[in-house]
């Protein structure tokens, strides 16, 4: 019954984020970008902010970086379709532009999670790399550091994730599964071995005016371990000559509800 009481809020949260985008309105149009091809083989994509014929060209990239090139260093200048879509969002009467990737490409991300149950919680860190096939289909690998009371786990997992809609604010889902490798053990543990692990959930993705987005997620994490540790039962301290600590061994499955904040690039 205790596990069911943890799953019900998670299901309710996922239903809420699926319904939220129905109230959002966005205008989308294909975006073109200026491309400056240099004679050394390099190219810069962005928006030309100043062009002096026969002298120089100034171009600003989507991340805000400004480049200034003399005409003698430029091979040619072109206007080409961008792999991004510009989305205009009406917010408090103002039109705010954000960018959203529209074509396949590599992504990377970082995330910090608070993972806990009704007795304790820990801070988990994750780094992920992958490939974006569609906005709703992204595959990759993920690793990081997951501390537990018994020791430190280094997860190595495959990941499937995606955004449900190509909108400035959209629900997303994720599924991760693999193996948790025990990196060290607690002071009272003789043996601490990791095992299979998975992490599933969903949340909301917020697009920004740069080439990254912010993600807030709620999930469920499970980890299988084997442990051997020394434990002294509380009742033995009432005896005149307390016995030595007893050795406890066996498997333990960790179940955690996670709240995650992350970024994708």
C-alpha positions as CSV (number, residue, x, y, z in Angstrom):
1,X,0.0,0.0,0.0
2,X,2.9,2.4,0.8
3,X,4.3,2.0,-2.8
4,X,0.9,2.6,-4.3
5,X,0.6,5.9,-2.3
6,X,3.9,7.0,-4.0
7,X,2.8,6.1,-7.5
8,X,-0.6,7.9,-7.4
9,X,0.9,11.5,-7.1
10,X,3.3,10.6,-10.0
11,X,0.4,9.6,-12.3
12,X,-1.5,12.7,-11.4
13,X,1.5,14.9,-12.2
14,X,1.9,13.3,-15.6
15,X,-1.7,13.8,-16.5
16,X,-1.4,17.4,-15.5
17,X,1.5,18.1,-17.8
18,X,-0.1,16.3,-20.7
19,X,-3.1,18.7,-20.4
20,X,-1.2,21.9,-19.9
21,X,0.0,22.5,-23.5
22,X,-3.6,22.6,-24.7
23,X,-3.9,26.1,-23.3
24,X,-0.7,27.4,-25.0
25,X,-0.7,29.1,-28.4
26,X,2.4,29.6,-30.5
27,X,3.2,30.8,-34.0
28,X,5.9,28.9,-35.8
29,X,7.7,29.6,-39.1
30,X,10.7,28.3,-40.9
31,X,13.8,30.3,-40.0
32,X,16.5,31.2,-42.4
33,X,20.0,32.2,-41.3
34,X,22.9,34.0,-42.8
35,X,26.1,31.9,-43.4
36,X,29.5,33.5,-43.8
37,X,32.0,31.2,-45.6
38,X,35.6,32.0,-44.9
39,X,38.5,31.4,-47.2
40,X,40.2,29.2,-44.5
41,X,37.3,26.7,-44.8
42,X,35.4,27.8,-41.7
43,X,31.8,29.0,-41.7
44,X,29.7,31.1,-39.2
45,X,25.9,30.8,-39.0
46,X,23.7,33.5,-37.5
47,X,22.3,36.9,-38.5
48,X,24.4,39.6,-40.3
49,X,24.0,42.8,-38.2
50,X,26.3,45.0,-40.4
51,X,27.7,44.7,-43.9
52,X,30.0,47.3,-45.4
53,X,30.5,46.5,-49.1
54,X,34.1,46.0,-49.9
55,X,35.2,46.4,-46.2
56,X,33.7,44.1,-43.6
57,X,30.8,41.9,-42.4
58,X,29.6,41.5,-38.8
59,X,27.5,38.5,-37.9
60,X,25.9,37.5,-34.6
61,X,25.2,33.8,-33.8
62,X,22.1,32.5,-32.0
63,X,24.0,32.3,-28.7
64,X,24.8,36.0,-28.8
65,X,28.5,35.8,-30.0
66,X,29.5,38.6,-32.5
67,X,32.1,38.0,-35.2
68,X,33.7,40.7,-37.4
69,X,35.5,39.7,-40.6
70,X,37.2,41.8,-43.2
71,X,36.0,41.3,-46.8
72,X,39.4,39.9,-47.8
73,X,38.9,36.9,-45.4
74,X,35.4,36.0,-46.8
75,X,34.8,33.6,-49.6
76,X,31.0,34.2,-49.9
77,X,27.9,35.1,-47.9
78,X,24.7,33.0,-48.3
79,X,21.2,32.8,-46.9
80,X,20.3,29.2,-46.0
81,X,17.5,27.3,-44.2
82,X,18.2,26.8,-40.5
83,X,17.9,23.6,-38.6
84,X,16.0,25.6,-36.0
85,X,12.4,26.9,-36.0
86,X,11.7,30.3,-34.5
87,X,8.7,30.2,-32.2
88,X,6.9,33.4,-31.2
89,X,5.2,33.2,-27.9
90,X,2.7,35.8,-26.6
91,X,3.6,36.5,-23.0
92,X,2.0,39.4,-21.0
93,X,1.3,41.2,-24.3
94,X,4.9,40.8,-25.6
95,X,6.1,38.6,-28.4
96,X,9.1,36.6,-27.1
97,X,11.1,34.5,-29.7
98,X,12.6,31.2,-28.8
99,X,14.4,28.5,-30.8
100,X,13.5,24.9,-31.3
101,X,15.6,22.3,-33.2
102,X,13.7,20.9,-36.2
103,X,16.2,18.5,-37.8
104,X,18.1,15.5,-36.4
105,X,21.3,16.2,-34.4
106,X,23.4,15.4,-31.4
107,X,22.4,16.6,-27.9
108,X,23.9,16.6,-24.5
109,X,22.5,17.4,-21.1
110,X,23.1,17.7,-17.4
111,X,20.7,17.0,-14.5
112,X,20.5,17.2,-10.8
113,X,17.9,15.1,-8.9
114,X,16.6,14.9,-5.4
115,X,15.9,11.2,-4.9
116,X,14.2,10.1,-1.7
117,X,11.5,8.1,0.1
118,X,9.8,8.4,3.4
119,X,13.0,7.9,5.4
120,X,15.9,9.7,3.6
121,X,16.9,11.5,0.4
122,X,20.1,12.0,-1.6
123,X,21.3,14.3,-4.4
124,X,21.9,12.5,-7.7
125,X,23.9,13.9,-10.6
126,X,23.5,12.8,-14.3
127,X,25.3,13.6,-17.6
128,X,23.7,12.4,-20.9
129,X,24.7,12.3,-24.5
130,X,22.5,11.2,-27.4
131,X,21.0,11.8,-30.8
132,X,17.7,13.6,-31.6
133,X,15.8,11.8,-34.4
134,X,12.6,13.7,-34.0
135,X,11.3,16.0,-31.3
136,X,9.4,13.0,-29.8
137,X,12.3,10.5,-30.2
138,X,15.8,10.9,-28.7
139,X,18.1,8.1,-27.8
140,X,21.4,8.2,-25.9
141,X,23.4,7.1,-22.9
142,X,23.6,8.5,-19.4
143,X,25.9,8.2,-16.5
144,X,26.5,10.1,-13.2
145,X,26.8,9.6,-9.5
146,X,24.0,8.2,-7.2
147,X,24.9,8.2,-3.5
148,X,23.1,5.9,-1.1
149,X,23.6,5.3,2.6
150,X,25.3,2.0,1.7
151,X,27.7,3.5,-0.8
152,X,28.1,5.3,-4.1
153,X,26.6,4.0,-7.4
154,X,27.8,4.9,-10.8
155,X,24.9,4.2,-13.3
156,X,25.6,3.3,-16.9
157,X,22.3,3.4,-18.8
158,X,20.6,3.6,-22.2
159,X,18.1,6.4,-22.5
160,X,14.9,7.0,-24.5
161,X,13.3,10.4,-24.2
162,X,11.3,12.9,-26.2
163,X,9.1,16.0,-26.2
164,X,5.5,15.4,-27.0
165,X,5.0,18.7,-28.9
166,X,7.2,21.1,-30.8
167,X,6.1,24.0,-28.6
168,X,7.8,26.5,-26.3
169,X,6.4,24.6,-23.3
170,X,5.8,20.9,-23.8
171,X,5.5,17.8,-21.8
172,X,8.4,15.3,-22.1
173,X,9.0,11.7,-21.1
174,X,12.1,9.7,-20.3
175,X,13.0,6.0,-19.8
176,X,16.4,5.0,-18.6
177,X,17.7,1.5,-17.9
178,X,21.0,-0.2,-17.3
179,X,23.4,-1.2,-14.6
180,X,24.5,0.5,-11.4
181,X,28.2,-0.1,-10.6
182,X,29.2,0.2,-6.9
183,X,32.2,2.6,-6.7
184,X,32.6,2.4,-2.9
185,X,30.9,1.2,0.2
186,X,29.9,2.6,3.6
187,X,32.1,2.2,6.7
188,X,29.9,-0.6,8.2
189,X,29.6,-2.5,4.9
190,X,31.8,-5.4,4.1
191,X,30.2,-5.9,0.7
192,X,28.2,-3.5,-1.5
193,X,27.4,-4.6,-5.0
194,X,25.3,-2.8,-7.5
195,X,22.9,-4.3,-10.0
196,X,20.1,-3.5,-12.5
197,X,18.6,-0.1,-12.3
198,X,15.9,1.9,-14.2
199,X,14.5,5.5,-14.0
200,X,11.2,6.5,-15.6
201,X,9.1,9.6,-15.5
202,X,8.1,12.8,-17.2
203,X,7.8,16.6,-16.8
204,X,7.9,19.9,-18.6
205,X,10.4,21.4,-21.1
206,X,10.8,25.1,-21.3
207,X,12.4,26.6,-24.5
208,X,14.7,29.5,-24.1
209,X,16.0,32.2,-26.5
210,X,19.3,30.3,-26.7
211,X,20.1,26.8,-28.1
212,X,19.2,25.0,-24.9
213,X,16.1,24.3,-22.9
214,X,15.2,23.8,-19.2
215,X,13.5,20.7,-17.9
216,X,11.7,19.8,-14.7
217,X,10.8,16.2,-14.2
218,X,9.1,13.9,-11.7
219,X,10.2,10.2,-11.8
220,X,10.6,6.8,-10.2
221,X,14.0,5.2,-9.7
222,X,14.7,1.6,-8.8
223,X,18.1,-0.1,-8.0
224,X,18.9,-3.7,-7.1
225,X,21.9,-4.3,-4.7
226,X,23.5,-7.0,-2.7
227,X,24.9,-6.0,0.8
228,X,26.8,-7.5,3.7
229,X,27.2,-5.2,6.7
230,X,27.6,-5.3,10.5
231,X,24.7,-4.3,12.7
232,X,24.2,-4.2,16.4
233,X,20.5,-4.7,17.4
234,X,19.3,-1.9,19.8
235,X,18.2,-4.3,22.5
236,X,21.7,-5.7,23.2
237,X,22.8,-2.5,24.9
238,X,20.5,-3.4,27.8
239,X,22.6,-6.5,28.5
240,X,25.5,-6.3,31.0
241,X,27.9,-7.7,28.4
242,X,26.7,-6.7,24.9
243,X,27.6,-9.2,22.1
244,X,29.5,-8.2,19.0
245,X,27.7,-6.8,16.0
246,X,26.0,-9.4,13.9
247,X,26.6,-9.8,10.1
248,X,23.6,-9.1,7.9
249,X,23.6,-10.1,4.3
250,X,21.1,-10.2,1.4
251,X,19.7,-8.2,-1.4
252,X,18.1,-4.8,-1.1
253,X,16.0,-2.9,-3.7
254,X,16.1,0.9,-3.5
255,X,12.9,2.7,-4.6
256,X,13.0,6.5,-4.9
257,X,10.8,9.2,-6.1
258,X,12.9,11.8,-8.0
259,X,12.5,15.5,-8.7
260,X,14.9,16.6,-11.4
261,X,16.1,19.9,-12.8
262,X,18.1,19.6,-16.0
263,X,19.3,21.3,-19.2
264,X,19.6,20.1,-22.8
265,X,21.9,21.5,-25.4
